[in-house]
Amino acid sequence: QPNPTQPNRHIQISNMKLSIISSALLVTSASAFAPSYTAKTSSTSLNLFGGKKDGGGEKGGMGGMMDQLAMFKKAQEIAKKKQELDVEIAKMDIIGSAADGNVKVTVQYVPAQLPVNPSPGYDATKIDIDADYFEGASGEDLGQALVDALRDGETTATKIVAEKYQSLDKELSGILGGMAGGAPPAEE
């Protein structure tokens, strides 16, 4: 008599053989997609401490870091000089005039107050109007002369600031020229 469980057993064995074979195939083919674990060596370096690819430069082991520290120190010196120049310029009374010198406005430079007010400005601190001009001028003429004198004062102040900052610009371009292989500052 045929055993009714016998065909099921044959199917189970066939399924088990099939799963073992498929598992073996998966394991062997999976290694083709696995990443390679070979050790690689790199010949590049960041040269943070002045070393070269050959294993050191003429400056010793900390040359690159020292260069960066020197540049940082120089940048701090320039910032200090800028603050000193700002104080010096702020103490100056810069006079703008209009209407053939009959209206004069005294302007003072106001340095940038970082981070609150990042832009420098100008304050009108004194207005001087000739008495004869004041009596004979119309309201529109007087108003226009005041605006013109104020603009003249701001223009003059801007020129003074630019002249004073030229020395800082040269020093700053010297620092930036040393970074990332940039060009040295242009000579005048």
C-alpha positions as CSV (number, residue, x, y, z in Angstrom):
1,Q,0.0,0.0,0.0
2,P,1.2,3.4,-0.8
3,N,1.9,5.6,2.1
4,P,-0.1,8.9,1.7
5,T,2.7,10.9,3.5
6,Q,5.4,9.5,1.1
7,P,4.8,12.0,-1.7
8,N,4.9,14.9,0.7
9,R,8.2,13.7,2.0
10,H,9.6,13.6,-1.5
11,I,8.4,17.2,-2.1
12,Q,10.0,18.3,1.2
13,I,13.4,16.7,0.3
14,S,13.3,18.3,-3.2
15,N,12.5,21.7,-1.6
16,M,15.3,21.3,0.8
17,K,17.8,20.4,-1.9
18,L,16.6,23.3,-3.9
19,S,17.0,25.8,-1.0
20,I,20.5,24.5,-0.2
21,I,21.6,24.8,-3.8
22,S,20.1,28.3,-4.1
23,S,21.7,29.4,-0.9
24,A,25.1,28.2,-2.0
25,L,24.7,30.0,-5.3
26,L,23.7,33.2,-3.5
27,V,26.6,33.0,-1.2
28,T,29.1,32.5,-4.0
29,S,27.7,35.2,-6.2
30,A,27.3,37.7,-3.4
31,S,31.1,38.0,-3.1
32,A,31.2,39.4,-6.6
33,F,29.3,42.5,-5.3
34,A,31.0,42.8,-2.0
35,P,33.5,45.6,-1.5
36,S,37.1,44.8,-1.7
37,Y,38.9,45.0,1.7
38,T,42.4,45.5,0.4
39,A,44.4,48.0,2.3
40,K,45.3,51.2,0.3
41,T,47.9,53.7,1.1
42,S,47.7,57.3,0.2
43,S,50.7,59.3,-0.9
44,T,48.9,62.7,-0.4
45,S,49.0,64.7,2.8
46,L,47.5,68.0,4.0
47,N,50.8,69.6,4.9
48,L,49.2,71.2,7.9
49,F,52.4,71.1,9.8
50,G,54.8,72.0,7.1
51,G,55.8,68.5,6.0
52,K,56.1,67.7,2.3
53,K,55.4,64.5,0.5
54,D,59.0,63.6,0.9
55,G,58.7,63.7,4.7
56,G,59.5,67.2,5.7
57,G,60.5,70.6,4.4
58,E,63.2,73.1,5.2
59,K,61.0,74.7,7.9
60,G,60.8,71.7,10.0
61,G,57.8,69.8,11.3
62,M,55.5,72.8,12.1
63,G,56.3,75.2,9.2
64,G,52.8,75.2,7.6
65,M,51.0,75.8,11.0
66,M,53.5,78.5,11.8
67,D,52.7,80.2,8.5
68,Q,49.0,80.2,9.3
69,L,49.6,81.5,12.8
70,A,51.8,84.3,11.4
71,M,49.1,85.2,8.9
72,F,46.5,85.2,11.7
73,K,48.7,87.4,13.8
74,K,49.2,89.8,10.9
75,A,45.4,89.9,10.3
76,Q,44.9,90.9,14.0
77,E,47.5,93.7,13.7
78,I,45.7,95.0,10.6
79,A,42.3,94.9,12.5
80,K,43.9,96.9,15.3
81,K,45.3,99.4,12.9
82,K,41.9,99.8,11.3
83,Q,40.3,100.5,14.7
84,E,43.0,103.1,15.4
85,L,42.4,104.7,12.0
86,D,38.6,104.7,12.7
87,V,39.2,106.6,15.9
88,E,41.6,109.1,14.2
89,I,39.1,109.8,11.4
90,A,36.1,110.0,13.8
91,K,37.9,112.9,15.6
92,M,38.3,114.9,12.4
93,D,36.0,117.7,11.5
94,I,35.4,117.4,7.8
95,I,33.7,120.5,6.2
96,G,31.5,120.4,3.2
97,S,30.3,123.6,1.6
98,A,27.8,124.9,-1.0
99,A,26.5,128.2,-2.3
100,D,29.9,129.6,-2.9
101,G,31.0,128.8,0.6
102,N,28.0,130.6,2.2
103,V,26.7,127.3,3.7
104,K,29.1,125.0,5.5
105,V,28.3,121.7,7.1
106,T,30.8,119.9,9.5
107,V,30.6,116.2,9.1
108,Q,32.1,113.5,11.4
109,Y,32.9,109.9,10.4
110,V,31.0,107.2,12.4
111,P,32.9,103.9,12.1
112,A,30.9,100.6,11.6
113,Q,29.6,99.2,14.9
114,L,29.7,95.4,14.2
115,P,27.5,93.5,14.3
116,V,24.7,96.0,15.1
117,N,25.5,98.5,12.4
118,P,27.9,97.0,9.8
119,S,28.1,100.1,7.6
120,P,30.0,103.2,8.5
121,G,28.2,106.5,8.4
122,Y,28.5,110.3,8.8
123,D,26.9,112.7,11.2
124,A,26.4,116.4,10.6
125,T,27.7,118.1,13.8
126,K,27.6,121.7,12.8
127,I,25.9,124.0,10.3
128,D,27.3,127.4,9.5
129,I,25.3,129.7,7.2
130,D,26.4,133.2,6.2
131,A,24.0,135.8,7.7
132,D,23.7,137.8,4.4
133,Y,23.0,134.7,2.4
134,F,20.5,133.5,5.0
135,E,18.5,136.7,4.7
136,G,18.5,136.9,0.9
137,A,18.0,133.2,0.0
138,S,14.6,131.6,-0.6
139,G,13.6,128.5,1.4
140,E,14.2,126.2,-1.6
141,D,17.6,127.7,-2.3
142,L,18.6,127.4,1.4
143,G,17.3,123.8,1.6
144,Q,19.2,122.8,-1.6
145,A,22.4,124.5,-0.4
146,L,22.2,122.5,2.9
147,V,21.7,119.3,1.0
148,D,24.6,120.1,-1.3
149,A,26.9,121.1,1.6
150,L,26.0,117.8,3.4
151,R,26.7,115.8,0.3
152,D,30.0,117.6,-0.3
153,G,31.0,116.9,3.3
154,E,30.2,113.2,3.0
155,T,32.1,113.0,-0.3
156,T,35.1,114.6,1.2
157,A,34.9,112.3,4.2
158,T,34.6,109.3,2.0
159,K,37.8,110.3,0.1
160,I,39.7,110.8,3.4
161,V,38.6,107.4,4.6
162,A,39.7,105.8,1.4
163,E,43.1,107.5,1.5
164,K,43.6,106.4,5.1
165,Y,42.6,102.8,4.4
166,Q,45.0,102.4,1.4
167,S,47.8,101.4,3.8
168,L,45.6,98.7,5.3
169,D,44.6,97.5,1.8
170,K,48.2,97.0,0.8
171,E,48.9,95.0,4.0
172,L,45.8,92.9,3.6
173,S,46.5,92.1,0.0
174,G,50.0,91.0,1.2
175,I,48.4,88.5,3.5
176,L,45.8,87.3,1.0
177,G,48.5,86.9,-1.6
178,G,50.3,84.4,0.7
179,M,47.2,82.3,1.0
180,A,46.4,79.5,-1.5
181,G,49.2,80.5,-3.8
182,G,47.7,83.9,-4.7
183,A,49.7,86.6,-6.4
184,P,51.7,89.0,-4.2
185,P,50.4,92.5,-3.9
186,A,50.8,94.8,-6.8
187,E,53.5,97.5,-6.5
188,E,52.8,101.1,-7.4
